Each structure stands twice: as C-alpha cells, then as structure tokens.
C-alpha cells in the first residue's frame, strides 16, 4: 500500500523538493509513497485570494484565517478518505449532510460556505476524541499535523507511529501562525521540530516526511538498518569509524578491530550512554527513569508467564 502524504502549503512548489532524490526519491518513483499538495488560496473567495488577516487585539504580522485553513483541511480529509476507501482501508464518509461539488478535473471545488462554529473539540462518532471534528476519519488512522513552534516536540516514537499508518496530512504554518479556533474545531496535532524559528512550516514538513519515509518497508533495505541509530533506543548512537584504520595519527579503537562481538557491543553501549549523559542530559534523565526499551522507546511487552 502506498503511504499517502498531503501537504497544505502556500508554496506547493517546495514539494517534494529534496525528497525527490536519494532513497526518498527512489521510493517515490517506485510508488512506496505519494506526495500531493493543497494550496489554501484555492479555498478563498475574494479576488486577492487572501488567506490571512491582522491579529485580533493588535500586534505585528498576519494570522492565517481559520475559515480558509479549515476549508483546506476538510478537503484534504475528504480526499484522504476517498483514497483509503479505494485501497481497502475502512473509513466513514466525511460529511453526513453535505458534499462539496466537483470540478471538471474531478477534485473537490473550494467551498463558498464558511465553516460553521464548533464548540470545543468534537469527538468521533464512537465517543473517542480521536476523530476529525466534521469527519468520520479516525485521527489515529491518517493524522493531521500542523507544523508550529507552539506544538509538541516531534519524537522518533511518534514518527514510527505515523509511518506505520496509511498516510498523513501536514499543514504548514506561515506568518504569525494559525487562528487558534482552527485547532478548537478540527482534530489537528500541533507538532514542532525544535526550539527555533523558521520562515514557515514547509521545512519542518520535509523533516517529518523524511523521517517517516525512511521507515517505510523496502526503503532502507533491511528492516533493522536503523535500529541502532540515535533516539531509536531513547539515547544517542555510539560513535562510528571506518577505513582507513589510521588517519592523521588517529587510530580506530582497538576493541572495534578485535572481532569480539560481545566486547564490541559492550563498548558501543557504554559509549552511547556516556555521550548521551554528557551531550544530552535531558535524554539521559528520561532514559534512566524508563524500563528496558525497544526501538523508538516503546516498552517491550511482557512475555507470557506459565
């Protein structure tokens, strides 16, 4: 099954960008993943195709409008649901009381009706608060993420969860960010890739996509290729060496040349822990307080006891 990605962005020409090369590019050409873009300006109704307005209460910059962004999100959810239905994934229809008209190209046309106000975070029909507010598509099945510095830090564990699903929709922020009512009315996960500011969410989206794509079956080759990398076990990876054996008077550690796999494993574990403690004390504190971990920090299931 193809991993479907949808990017809601004011700059669709930025995708797939660097993801059209190397491993991700090959996977794209092989159909292991698909990349589609949605421009919020296609859902505007004024001649200037405005997607933003001044901040309520005053202040610098502009804010992305909730009504325009919600229309783009609704279209993305509808399109994702249709694709998952074609692929055999169980989904429910997007709207129960309305259906957006189609254009000659077959894509849904922008709605001229502004989304109605929604009080609080609506729950999925099953009663769990994991679905999109106006859709029957479970958030856990094909999540909608918004790239924003106000979001929860992205982790390798979350990346693995997303990559294990059928796809993802990513909203790229711009200007001063989003009208907060967008998150009140739609089930959107706010995500940050770090404590720094970018010009927009597009670069963050590329980072997130690259992290997911490399985990798709067949992209990296052996499924265990990335198991020892930084963050997969909750700490940094051990240092790596390769030929030449001696370079500028510096020699590869003797233990790595010994051929003793047990000693090599012990040395790597020790160095990974030491480097994490010195370079990332935040990771080290979490690691010390966590039981034995499987890749990405997921706790291994207890074996059945007789």
N, C-alpha and C positions, 0 to 999 in steps of 0.2 A: 504494500500500500504506500502511496506517495504521501510524504509529510507535507501538508499544505500550509504555506505561510502567507499571510495578508498583512501588508504594511499600509497604515493610514498615515499619509505624509503629504505635506505641501510641496515636496520635492521628489516626485516619483523617479526622476532620472538618476537618483542616487542608488537605486537598487537594480540588479543585485550587486553592482559595484564590485568590490574586491572578492565578493563571494561567487563571482563568475569565473574565478581562477582556482588553481590548485585543487585540493581534494573536494572542496565545496563545489567548485565549478564542474568538475567531472561528475559528481553526484547529481548536479542539476541537469546536465546533459543526459544522464542515464535515467532520469525520472525518479530518483530517490526522494527528491523534494521539489516543490514548485514555489515560485515567488511571484505574487501578484501585488499590485499597488492600487490604492484607492486615494484619490485626491479630494479632501474635504471641500475644495472650491466647487466641485461638481454638485454640491448639495446646497449651494447658496441660491438666493432668489433675486438679488439686486444686480444691477449692471456692472458694478465694480467687483463682484464676486468676493465680498468681504467675509472673512472668517473670524475676525477679531473686533474688539471694541475696548474703550478705555476702562480702567479698573473702577469698580464701584468704591466710593469713598475717596477717590483721588489717588494720585501716585504716578510714577513713571511707567512707561511701556504700555503694552496692549495685552489683552487676555483673550484666549481662544474661547469662542462662544459655545455655550452648552448645547443650544439647539442645533447648530451646524454640525458640531462634532458628534452629537447623538445620532443625527441622521446618517452620518457616515458609518458609525458603529453598527446601527441597525441593519444597514445594507450589507456590511461585512458579515454579520451573524447570519443573515438570510442566505448569503452566498455560500458560507461555510456549511450551513445545514444542508443545502442542496447538494454540495459536493460529497459530503459524508453519506448522504442518503444514496447517492449513486454508487458509492464504494461499498455500501452494505452496512455502514455503521448505523446503529439505531438512534434516530433523532426525532424530535417532535417538531411540528410546524412552528414558524417564527411568530406569526400573528394569528389570532383566532377570529378577529373581526375586521381585518383589512388586508389588502395586498397591493403593494406598490405596482403601478403599471410598468410594462416592459418597453424598452426602446427597440428599434429595428435591429440592433446588434444583439438583442437577447438579454442584455444586462438591465437590472432594475434602474428605472429612471429616478432622479432625485425627487424626494417628496416635497411638495409645496406646502405641506401642513406641518406646523411646528409641533414637536413632541409635547404631549400633554404633561403637566407637572406630576411628579411622583413623590409621595410622602414616604421618605425613608428608603431604606434598602429593601426592595421587594424580594420575596423568597420564591424559589422554584415551586412548581405545582405540587411536588411531592412533600413540600413542607421544609425542605432543607434550603438554607440560604446560600446555595452554590450555583444558582442559575442566573442568566441574564434577566433583568427586570421585565422586559417585554418579550422574552423568548422562552422556548421550551428547551433550548440547548444547554445542557449542564456545563457550568464553567470548568469543571474538572476534565471534561472531555476535550474541549478545544478552548482554552482560556483566552481571555482578552487582557492584554497587558498594556499599561501606559508607561512610557519612559519619562520619569520625572525625578529631580533631585529630592523631592519630598517622599519618594517611595521607599519601600523596604529593600534592603540590600540584596542583590542577586547572589545566590549561592549555587555551588555545584550540585547540591542535592535537589534544588528547585529546577535546575537545568535538566537533570536526569528525568524528573517527573514530566516536564514538558516534552522532552524528546521521546518519551515512551508513549505519548498520545498521538492523535491523528493530525495535529497541526496547532497553529497559534495565530492570533491576530495581535499586531503590535501597533499602538498609537504613538506617534512621535510628537512630542511637545515642541512648542516654539514660543518666542516672546516671553511674557511673564508667566506662562503656564496656562492651565485649564480653569475654566469656571468650575468651582467645586461642586456645583449641582450635577455636573456630569457623572461624578462618582457616587452621588446620592441616588441617582436614578438608574444607573446601569451597573451591573456586576463587573467591575473592572479592577484588576490588580495593579496597584501602583508599584513600580519597580525602579530602583536606582542601581547604576553600575559602579558608583563610587562617590566619595565626598569631594567633588569638584564640579565645575560648571562648564557645560558645552554650549555651542550655539543652538543646538536643537537635539531632539531625541533620535535622529537618524543614525548617528554614530553608535549610540547605545543599542539601537535595534540591531545593527550589524554585529556588534559584540555578542548580543544574546543569541542571534541566529547562528553565528559561527560556533558558539559553544554547544548548541543543540545539534547542528548538522553533523558535526564530527562524531556524535554518538549514535547516529542512525546506522542500522545494520548494513554492513558492507562498505561503509565509507572509509573507516580506518584499517580495514583488513581484518586482522584477528580481533575478536571481541574484547580481549584482555589488554589490548595495546595501551589503553590509557589508565589502567587500574592503579598504577604506582605514581601517577602524576600529582602535583601539588593540589591539595584540597580534596582529592578523592578519598583519602582516609582521615580527613579533618586537619591535617598538618601539611607543611611544605614537603616537597620532594627532596630526596637526597641529592648531593651534587653528582654530576655526570662527567666522565672522561672518555677520550678516545685516542686513536693514534695521531701523532707519533708518541711513543712511550716517554720520550724525553723531549721537552720543548723549552728553550731558553733556560736550561738548567733545572727546570721543574719536572719532576717525575711523577707518573701515575702512582697513587698509593699502593704499597706492596700487597695489601690484602686483596685488591681488585685484580692483581696479577697471579694470585696464588692458586686459583682454580678450586678453592674450597668454598662451595656454595653456601654452606652453613655460616662460615665466618663472613662471607660477603653480605649475606642477608642481615646478620647481626650488626655489621659495620654500617650498612645503609640505614637501618632502623635507628641506630644511635645518632648518626649524623642528621637524619631528618628531624629527630626530636631536639637535638642541640640547636640546629639552625632555626627551628620554629620558636624555641624558647627565647633566643637572642633577637631574632628579627621580627617576629610576630607574637609578642606576649599575649595579645588578645586571643589568638588562635590556641596558644598553648594552655591558657587558663580553661578554655572550653573543652579542650582535648583531655585534660587531666580529670575533669569532672564528668566525663562521658564514658559509659561502658565500652567494651570492645566494639569496634566499628567495622562495618563492611564498606565497600566503596561509596563515596559521597556522604558518609556519616550516617547511613541508615543502619539501625541496630539489627544485628542478625537475630533471626527467630530462634527461640529455644528449641533444642532438639527434643523430640518426644521421649518421655521417660517411661520406662517399662514398669 
